[in-house]
Structure formats: C-alpha cells, structure tokens
Amino acid sequence: MKYFPCSLFAWIATVAVMTSAAIAQTTPPPPCNPLAKDRTITFCYPIDNATVSWFAVLEYGWIKDSLPHTAKEYLDGQYINNPPDIFNGGPSFNWDDKIHIDTIVVTDALGTFQKSVSFRQSLQLPCPMPSTDRSIAFCKPANNEVGPSPVRVSAVAQSSAGISWVQIWVDGTKTLTTEHYSGTADVKMWSNYIYLAAGKHTITVVAKQGDGTSLKSTHSVQVVSYTP
C-alpha cells in the first residue's frame, strides 16, 4: 500500500472501505502478531509513546473478536473511519511535533472494548549531528546491542554535497518501503521501529549524497525476545 502526505484528519480512503479479506490479499500482514486473547486490539504501529521522523506515521494492526462486531477509529477524539479487522495506513501530520492519540473502539453483543496509542511526528534530530562532514550518526540501536523487538532505529546523515535520502537495510534487505526524505537539503534523518525475529541481525543505514555516492553505517543487534 502506498502512503501519501495528507492533512491532520485525512486518511487514505481505501483503509476505511477495504474488508479484512481484501487487505490480506493485497498487502502484507501487519508486522506483529495479534494478541492471543479474544476481544482485543493490537497496534503494531504506531508504537505507543513513539516519536517518528517519517513522512507518514504507519498504522498497522489487528482487531480480534470472534463475535459479530463493528469498529470505529478516533484521532484526538474525532471520528475518522471504520477500520477493518486487519488495518493499515499512513497519515501525515506535517511534522507538527505534537502528541496525537489514536483510539479504536469495538462494539459487539457483550459491549465495547477499546485501545489507544499516542505518538508524535517530529523533525527534531533523533541523534546528535555527525561530528564530521559526509558521515552518519547511527545512535540507535548501539552496535552489538541486545534487546527486544521492535527495535528502535535512529540515524542522522550530513553532507556538504547534500543528502538526497536515507534507507534502512536489515540483513541485506531494504526495509519499511523505500527512501525517506525527512530533513533538510544537507541533513536527513530516520527514526522509527522495526520488528525483527529473535536472533542476530545486521542493520545498515544508507544515505545517498547529492554527488551520487553513498554513505553507509552498519550495526549488529541481538534480538532476545519478540513483543507482539
């Protein structure tokens, strides 16, 4: 599914009207597992209390209810759509640096249940600026860090030749769609969470400079547990 910048409460219309089956057939499943318990809501994205520097705030997750049900989604208290059981999307908040609250409320014969997550889309640097020109400050995760999934990945690239975009590769495969352009002409940043299976992984930050050459920085991480 493609993501497009949009106004504060404008979401991609297909998210509201696609059925769970249609989404399952046309897009990859959410990157985390649904909770095992019935009548639950699982947000894979956004991560609760997360600050992201992406052009869009990813929204992926699951509604699990064995009873016939309806669902409504609210952003900062304002109704926006009726999410399917497997939901995904990507609204933009123009990096307003404000905390927003996304809430899904499900109603069935037993009553209602709901879940909320808060997030912030910001252009504040997630890492200190690189200490030298034409370099990358890769601050999260630390090299050889051991910890759970999802893994926070944060980096800042700087070059006097200009930085066109930043990519993240995991174990040799580009992850989370494509290039990212958050930042200025000479500085680009990347900050978000990535779900990884338990085990050792290699994470590489690639930044394309204005002269066509690339900067790279690689860290290893050991994932010891998986959080749905």
C-alpha positions in Angstrom: 0.0 0.0 0.0 1.3 3.5 -0.8 1.5 6.3 1.7 0.7 9.9 0.8 1.1 13.0 2.9 -2.3 14.3 4.0 -3.9 16.8 6.3 -4.3 16.2 10.0 -7.5 14.1 9.8 -7.3 13.0 6.1 -6.6 9.3 5.7 -6.4 7.1 2.6 -10.0 6.3 1.8 -9.3 2.7 0.9 -8.3 2.0 4.5 -11.9 2.7 5.7 -13.7 0.6 3.0 -11.5 -2.4 2.3 -12.5 -5.6 4.0 -10.1 -7.7 6.1 -10.0 -10.3 3.3 -9.2 -7.8 0.7 -6.4 -6.3 2.7 -5.0 -9.7 3.5 -4.9 -10.5 -0.3 -3.4 -7.2 -1.4 -1.0 -6.1 1.3 1.5 -7.9 3.6 0.1 -8.7 7.1 0.9 -6.5 10.0 4.5 -7.0 11.2 3.5 -8.1 14.7 1.2 -10.9 15.9 -2.3 -10.3 17.3 -2.8 -10.8 21.0 -3.9 -14.4 21.8 -6.9 -13.3 23.8 -10.2 -12.7 22.1 -11.8 -9.2 22.1 -8.5 -7.4 21.9 -6.9 -4.8 19.7 -3.2 -4.9 18.7 -1.4 -1.9 17.4 1.8 -2.9 15.6 2.2 0.7 14.5 2.3 3.3 15.8 4.3 2.2 18.8 2.8 3.7 21.9 4.6 6.9 23.0 6.8 6.8 19.9 8.4 9.8 18.2 9.0 9.2 14.5 10.7 11.3 11.8 9.0 9.6 8.8 6.9 11.4 6.2 4.0 9.3 7.4 3.0 7.7 10.7 2.5 4.0 10.0 -0.7 2.4 11.3 -0.8 -1.4 11.2 -2.6 -3.9 13.5 -5.3 -6.3 14.3 -8.8 -6.4 15.7 -9.6 -9.8 17.2 -13.2 -10.5 18.1 -15.0 -13.8 17.4 -18.4 -12.1 17.8 -20.0 -10.0 15.0 -18.8 -6.5 15.7 -18.3 -3.0 14.4 -15.3 -0.8 14.9 -14.7 3.0 14.9 -11.5 4.8 14.9 -10.9 8.2 16.5 -7.9 10.6 16.2 -7.6 13.0 19.0 -11.3 12.3 19.8 -12.6 12.9 16.3 -14.1 10.0 14.4 -12.2 9.2 11.2 -13.2 5.8 9.9 -14.4 2.2 10.4 -11.2 0.1 10.4 -11.3 -3.5 9.2 -10.0 -6.4 11.3 -6.6 -6.1 9.6 -5.9 -2.4 9.3 -3.1 -0.4 7.8 -2.5 3.1 6.6 -0.1 6.0 6.8 -1.4 9.5 7.7 0.9 12.6 7.7 0.9 15.3 10.4 3.3 17.6 8.7 5.8 17.0 11.5 3.8 19.2 13.8 5.7 17.9 16.8 2.5 17.4 18.8 1.3 14.3 20.7 -1.7 12.7 19.0 -3.9 9.9 20.3 -5.3 7.2 18.0 -8.2 5.1 19.5 -10.1 2.2 18.1 -13.4 1.2 19.8 -15.1 -2.1 19.0 -18.7 -2.9 19.8 -20.3 -6.4 19.9 -23.1 -8.2 21.8 -21.0 -8.1 25.0 -20.4 -4.4 24.9 -17.4 -2.4 23.9 -13.7 -2.6 24.2 -11.0 -0.2 23.0 -7.3 0.6 22.8 -5.4 3.8 22.4 -1.8 4.7 21.4 -0.1 8.0 21.4 2.6 9.2 19.0 4.4 12.3 17.7 5.8 13.1 14.2 8.8 15.3 14.6 11.7 16.8 12.7 13.8 17.1 15.9 17.0 15.2 15.4 16.8 11.7 16.9 20.6 11.6 17.3 23.4 14.3 17.7 24.6 15.7 14.5 27.5 13.8 12.9 30.9 15.1 14.1 32.4 15.2 10.6 31.1 16.1 7.2 29.9 13.4 4.9 29.1 11.0 7.7 26.2 9.2 9.5 25.5 9.4 13.2 23.8 6.0 13.9 22.8 6.2 17.5 20.1 3.5 17.9 20.5 0.7 18.4 24.0 0.8 19.7 26.4 -1.6 17.9 26.1 -5.1 19.4 23.1 -4.1 21.5 21.0 -6.8 23.0 17.3 -6.2 23.4 13.7 -7.0 22.4 11.7 -6.4 19.2 10.6 -4.0 17.9 14.0 -2.3 17.6 14.3 1.5 17.6 16.4 2.6 14.7 17.6 6.2 14.6 20.2 7.9 12.5 21.2 11.3 11.1 23.2 11.8 7.9 25.0 15.0 7.0 26.9 16.0 3.8 28.0 19.3 2.3 27.3 17.7 -1.0 23.7 17.3 0.1 21.7 14.3 1.2 19.0 13.0 -1.1 17.5 10.3 1.0 18.1 7.7 3.7 17.4 3.9 3.6 17.5 1.2 6.2 18.6 -2.3 5.3 18.2 -5.3 7.6 20.3 -8.5 6.8 20.8 -7.3 3.2 17.2 -6.4 2.5 15.7 -2.9 2.3 13.1 -2.5 5.0 9.9 -0.4 5.5 9.2 0.6 1.9 11.7 2.9 0.3 13.7 6.1 0.6 13.0 8.7 3.2 13.4 12.4 2.8 12.8 13.8 6.2 15.2 16.7 7.0 16.9 19.5 5.0 19.0 19.6 1.9 22.2 18.7 3.7 20.8 16.7 6.6 18.4 13.8 6.5 17.2 11.7 9.4 15.5 8.3 10.0 13.8 7.3 13.2 11.2 4.5 13.6 10.8 1.0 15.0 11.4 -2.3 13.1 10.1 -5.7 14.1 12.7 -8.4 14.0 12.7 -12.1 14.8 14.8 -13.3 17.7 18.4 -13.8 16.8 21.3 -11.7 15.4 20.7 -9.1 12.7 22.7 -6.6 10.8 21.2 -3.1 10.3 22.7 -0.7 7.7 21.9 2.9 7.2 22.5 4.1 3.7 22.4 7.8 2.8 22.6 9.0 -0.9 24.7 12.1 -1.3 24.0 14.8 -3.9 27.0 13.8 -5.9 25.6 10.3 -6.4 27.8 8.5 -3.9 26.5 6.8 -0.8 27.4 6.9 2.9 26.9 3.7 5.0 27.0 2.8 8.6 26.3 -0.8 10.0 25.4 -2.0 13.4 24.7 -5.5 14.7 21.9 -6.3 17.1 20.9 -9.3 19.1 17.1 -9.7 19.5 16.3 -11.8 22.5 12.6 -11.7 22.6 9.6 -10.7 20.4 6.9 -8.4 21.7 3.5 -8.7 19.8 
